[in-house]
Amino acid sequence: MISAGTILGRQVKGIAGLNFGIPSIEQPADVKTGADIAAWYDKKIAEHLPKVQVMTAEQLATPVDFYGMFNMPAAMYLNFMNSHTIHHRGQLSTYLRAMGGKCPSIYGGSADEPMGA
């Protein structure tokens, strides 16, 4: 499963740095619970997202190699990152249900949290 550090390091830092060959951000050993991960992720995204927000049009149009699989303008990776994160949210919601948890309404209602409930 992808870690929060991988999402932060390879996706957000990769786009802002125009380089996906950078390592993941190491997740601290004391970040263990879901609440810990969410708080740590929020803190780290607040540090790195502004670098993406101030990218110039030229930087956003710069082609970036993605591990030799494809080479797209940096701006295209913003959509790719969003879709990739959605994919992993789907995985996490599947794990929640298998572990007896309830699936929250991520993109609208779920069986456990219907729309308008």
Sequence and secondary structure as in RCSB ss.txt:
>XXXX:A:sequence
MISAGTILGRQVKGIAGLNFGIPSIEQPADVKTGADIAAWYDKKIAEHLPKVQVMTAEQLATPVDFYGMFNMPAA
MYLNFMNSHTIHHRGQLSTYLRAMGGKCPSIYGGSADEPMGA
>XXXX:A:secstr
   HHHIIIIIIIHHHTT TTS      TT  SHHHHHHHHHHHHHHHHHHHHT  HHHHHSEEEETTTEEEEHH
HHHHHHHHHHHHHHHHHHHHHHHTT     SSS  SSS TT 
